[in-house]
């Protein structure tokens, strides 16, 4: 499951590609109308396809995703909640086959297949998880997100989990939700974010070649700089080691996630041209 590409690359994106509030800022001038994904993928080079957690698209939609994105664009697609939450990894052969068959035509653009487990999936479930992961197709890259606190306690459970991922060359997904829980809780948007986002410790470990950081930022963008600063050195370290990190940027309401991603790219020393922005005369991404 190693990435055989000789070129390492930092990938930055959002949890979605279609947010109405983003359109005036991300939309490029084109001769004919284009999809939100088309416009998004000309600015960012990756996206979390969280929609697959709730429902699978049609084959026609998958073909359109292929058509609308550049050759080196990467999706990270979640396995359906039917597999992870409802059936809890048991008797899911049909659902797995359906998923991988559907996305086979898009495989070259799928950077990671992600498994997000509920907070109730605890230490007693670890043997089931390891068995499940071993049975996944070996020609895809994987990211695994756990939320039960036992996997963050630095005890035997976490050591076994991390060791297994290293052995299988699978990526542990890192959630950094500190900004949301340090923000002003009197704000209704922050209150909602605190009820929706997991509060787990941040363990900045790369168990394979595509470490994933999900950063849930404060809606006051400047408040994120201090908390993101350690990620600058960590991500740059991973790049020097030949890894290809993924950084997915959220905020509690996601309205200004693109601006936050631009801030982080600047902090990481990425040139403005990295975003492949529209020509300046269109004046549609001046905020970058």
C-alpha positions as CSV (number, residue, x, y, z in Angstrom):
1,X,0.0,0.0,0.0
2,X,2.9,2.4,-0.3
3,X,2.6,5.4,-2.5
4,X,5.0,4.7,-5.4
5,X,5.1,8.3,-6.6
6,X,8.6,9.7,-6.5
7,X,7.3,13.2,-5.9
8,X,6.1,14.2,-2.4
9,X,3.5,16.9,-2.2
10,X,1.6,18.7,0.4
11,X,-2.2,18.6,-0.1
12,X,-4.5,21.1,1.4
13,X,-8.3,21.1,1.1
14,X,-11.6,21.3,2.8
15,X,-14.2,18.9,4.1
16,X,-16.4,19.6,1.1
17,X,-16.2,21.3,-2.3
18,X,-19.7,22.9,-2.5
19,X,-20.4,25.6,0.0
20,X,-22.6,28.5,-1.3
21,X,-20.7,31.1,0.7
22,X,-17.5,30.2,-1.1
23,X,-18.7,30.5,-4.7
24,X,-18.0,34.2,-5.2
25,X,-14.4,33.6,-4.0
26,X,-13.6,30.3,-5.7
27,X,-15.5,30.6,-9.0
28,X,-13.3,31.2,-12.0
29,X,-14.4,32.7,-15.3
30,X,-15.1,30.0,-17.9
31,X,-16.7,30.0,-21.3
32,X,-19.4,27.6,-20.2
33,X,-20.9,27.0,-16.7
34,X,-18.9,24.5,-14.6
35,X,-19.6,22.6,-11.4
36,X,-18.6,23.6,-8.0
37,X,-16.1,20.8,-7.9
38,X,-14.5,22.1,-11.1
39,X,-13.9,25.5,-9.6
40,X,-12.8,24.1,-6.2
41,X,-10.3,21.8,-7.8
42,X,-8.6,24.6,-9.6
43,X,-7.8,26.3,-6.3
44,X,-7.2,23.3,-3.9
45,X,-5.5,20.0,-4.7
46,X,-7.5,17.7,-2.5
47,X,-10.9,17.3,-0.7
48,X,-12.5,15.2,1.9
49,X,-15.4,13.5,0.3
50,X,-17.5,13.3,3.4
51,X,-20.7,12.8,1.4
52,X,-19.8,9.1,0.9
53,X,-20.2,8.6,4.6
54,X,-23.9,9.3,4.3
55,X,-24.7,8.0,0.8
56,X,-22.9,6.7,-2.3
57,X,-23.1,8.7,-5.5
58,X,-24.2,7.3,-8.8
59,X,-21.7,5.9,-11.3
60,X,-22.5,8.9,-13.5
61,X,-21.6,11.3,-10.7
62,X,-18.3,9.4,-10.2
63,X,-17.6,9.8,-13.9
64,X,-18.3,13.5,-13.6
65,X,-15.9,13.8,-10.6
66,X,-13.2,12.3,-12.8
67,X,-14.0,14.7,-15.6
68,X,-14.2,17.9,-13.5
69,X,-10.9,17.5,-11.7
70,X,-7.2,17.9,-12.8
71,X,-5.1,14.8,-13.2
72,X,-3.2,15.2,-9.9
73,X,-6.2,16.1,-7.8
74,X,-6.9,13.7,-4.8
75,X,-10.1,12.8,-3.1
76,X,-10.2,11.3,0.4
77,X,-13.4,9.3,0.6
78,X,-15.0,8.0,3.8
79,X,-16.3,4.5,3.9
80,X,-20.1,4.6,4.5
81,X,-21.5,4.9,8.0
82,X,-23.4,1.6,7.3
83,X,-20.0,-0.1,7.5
84,X,-18.5,1.8,10.4
85,X,-21.4,2.9,12.6
86,X,-24.4,0.8,11.9
87,X,-22.8,-2.6,11.3
88,X,-19.6,-1.8,13.2
89,X,-17.4,-3.6,10.7
90,X,-19.4,-6.9,10.9
91,X,-20.8,-8.7,7.8
92,X,-20.0,-5.8,5.5
93,X,-18.6,-7.7,2.5
94,X,-21.4,-6.5,0.2
95,X,-21.0,-2.9,1.3
96,X,-17.2,-3.0,0.8
97,X,-17.5,-4.5,-2.7
98,X,-20.1,-1.9,-3.7
99,X,-17.9,0.9,-2.5
100,X,-14.7,-0.3,-4.2
101,X,-16.4,-1.3,-7.4
102,X,-18.1,2.1,-7.7
103,X,-14.9,4.1,-7.2
104,X,-12.6,1.8,-9.2
105,X,-12.8,4.2,-12.3
106,X,-11.6,7.0,-10.0
107,X,-8.9,5.1,-8.1
108,X,-6.0,7.1,-9.5
109,X,-7.5,10.2,-8.0
110,X,-8.3,8.7,-4.6
111,X,-5.5,9.6,-2.2
112,X,-7.1,7.8,0.8
113,X,-10.0,5.7,1.7
114,X,-10.9,6.7,5.2
115,X,-12.5,4.8,8.0
116,X,-14.0,7.0,10.7
117,X,-15.1,5.1,13.8
118,X,-17.6,6.2,16.5
119,X,-16.4,7.2,20.0
120,X,-18.2,4.1,21.3
121,X,-15.7,1.8,19.3
122,X,-13.5,1.1,22.2
123,X,-10.6,-1.2,23.4
124,X,-12.7,-4.4,23.3
125,X,-13.3,-3.7,19.6
126,X,-9.6,-3.5,18.7
127,X,-9.3,-7.2,17.6
128,X,-12.3,-6.7,15.3
129,X,-10.8,-3.5,13.9
130,X,-7.4,-5.1,13.1
131,X,-9.1,-8.1,11.4
132,X,-11.3,-5.8,9.3
133,X,-8.3,-3.6,8.2
134,X,-6.3,-6.7,7.2
135,X,-9.1,-7.7,4.8
136,X,-9.2,-4.5,2.9
137,X,-8.0,-4.4,-0.7
138,X,-4.2,-3.9,-0.8
139,X,-4.0,-1.6,-3.8
140,X,-5.6,1.4,-2.1
141,X,-4.2,3.8,0.6
142,X,-6.1,4.1,3.9
143,X,-6.6,6.5,6.8
144,X,-8.2,5.4,10.1
145,X,-9.8,7.8,12.6
146,X,-10.5,6.6,16.1
147,X,-12.4,8.7,18.7
148,X,-12.5,6.5,21.9
149,X,-10.1,8.0,24.4
150,X,-8.4,4.7,25.1
151,X,-6.7,5.1,21.7
152,X,-5.1,8.3,23.0
153,X,-4.0,7.1,26.5
154,X,-0.5,6.1,25.5
155,X,-1.1,2.6,27.0
156,X,-1.2,-0.8,25.5
157,X,-4.2,-0.2,23.3
158,X,-2.8,2.8,21.6
159,X,0.6,1.1,21.2
160,X,-1.0,-1.9,19.6
161,X,-3.1,0.2,17.3
162,X,-0.2,2.4,16.1
163,X,2.1,-0.6,15.7
164,X,-0.5,-2.3,13.5
165,X,-1.0,0.8,11.3
166,X,2.8,1.1,10.9
167,X,3.1,-2.6,10.0
168,X,0.2,-2.4,7.5
169,X,1.3,1.0,6.1
170,X,-2.0,2.7,7.0
171,X,-2.3,6.3,8.1
172,X,-3.7,7.4,11.5
173,X,-5.8,10.4,11.0
174,X,-5.0,13.2,13.4
175,X,-7.8,15.5,14.6
176,X,-6.9,18.9,16.1
177,X,-10.0,20.4,17.4
178,X,-8.3,22.5,20.1
179,X,-9.2,25.9,18.6
180,X,-13.0,25.1,18.7
181,X,-12.8,24.1,22.4
182,X,-10.7,27.1,23.3
183,X,-12.9,29.6,21.5
184,X,-15.6,31.8,23.0
185,X,-18.4,29.4,23.9
186,X,-20.9,32.2,24.1
187,X,-21.0,32.3,20.3
188,X,-23.8,30.0,19.1
189,X,-21.6,28.9,16.1
190,X,-18.9,27.8,18.5
191,X,-21.4,26.1,20.8
192,X,-22.7,24.1,17.9
193,X,-19.2,23.2,16.9
194,X,-18.3,22.0,20.3
195,X,-21.3,19.6,20.3
196,X,-20.4,18.3,16.9
197,X,-16.6,17.9,16.9
198,X,-14.7,15.3,19.0
199,X,-12.5,16.5,21.8
200,X,-9.5,14.2,21.7
201,X,-5.8,14.7,22.4
202,X,-3.5,15.6,19.5
203,X,-0.9,12.9,18.8
204,X,1.2,14.0,15.9
205,X,2.3,10.6,14.6
206,X,2.8,9.5,11.1
207,X,2.2,5.8,10.8
208,X,2.6,5.7,7.0
209,X,3.5,7.9,4.1
210,X,0.3,10.0,3.9
211,X,-0.2,11.6,7.4
212,X,-3.6,13.3,7.7
213,X,-4.3,16.4,9.8
214,X,-7.8,17.5,10.2
215,X,-7.6,21.0,11.8
216,X,-10.9,22.4,13.2
217,X,-10.2,26.2,13.4
218,X,-11.7,29.0,15.4
219,X,-14.1,31.2,13.3
220,X,-11.8,34.2,14.3
221,X,-9.1,33.3,11.9
222,X,-6.2,35.0,13.6
223,X,-6.8,33.0,16.7
224,X,-5.6,29.9,14.9
225,X,-2.0,31.0,14.2
226,X,-0.5,30.1,17.5
227,X,-2.2,26.6,17.6
228,X,-1.2,25.9,14.0
229,X,2.4,27.0,14.4
230,X,3.6,23.5,15.7
231,X,2.1,22.0,12.6
232,X,4.3,24.1,10.4
233,X,7.5,22.4,11.6
234,X,5.8,18.9,11.8
235,X,4.5,19.1,8.2
236,X,7.8,20.4,6.9
237,X,9.5,17.6,8.7
238,X,7.2,15.0,7.0
239,X,7.9,16.5,3.6
240,X,11.7,16.3,4.2
241,X,11.2,12.7,5.1
242,X,9.6,12.0,1.7
243,X,6.0,11.8,3.0
244,X,3.0,13.3,1.4
245,X,0.9,15.0,4.1
246,X,-2.8,15.9,3.8
247,X,-4.1,19.0,5.6
248,X,-7.9,19.4,5.8
249,X,-9.1,22.7,7.1
250,X,-12.5,23.2,8.8
251,X,-14.1,25.9,10.9
252,X,-17.1,25.5,13.1
253,X,-19.4,26.8,10.3
254,X,-16.9,26.3,7.4
255,X,-17.8,29.7,6.0
256,X,-14.2,31.0,6.0
257,X,-12.3,27.7,5.7
258,X,-10.7,28.8,2.4
259,X,-9.2,31.9,4.0
260,X,-7.9,29.8,6.9
261,X,-6.4,27.3,4.4
262,X,-4.7,30.2,2.6
263,X,-3.3,31.5,5.9
264,X,-1.9,28.0,6.7
265,X,-0.4,27.7,3.2
266,X,1.4,31.0,3.7
267,X,2.7,29.9,7.1
268,X,4.0,26.7,5.5
269,X,5.9,28.7,3.0
270,X,3.8,27.7,0.0
271,X,4.0,30.3,-2.8
272,X,0.7,32.0,-3.8
273,X,0.9,30.3,-7.2
274,X,0.4,26.9,-5.4
275,X,-3.3,27.7,-5.3
276,X,-3.5,28.1,-9.1
277,X,-5.7,31.1,-8.6
278,X,-7.8,32.8,-11.3
279,X,-6.1,35.7,-13.1
280,X,-5.9,38.9,-11.0
281,X,-8.1,40.9,-13.4
282,X,-11.1,38.7,-12.4
283,X,-10.6,40.0,-8.8
284,X,-12.5,37.0,-7.4
285,X,-9.9,35.7,-5.0
286,X,-8.5,39.0,-3.7
287,X,-8.8,37.7,-0.1
288,X,-5.9,35.3,-0.8
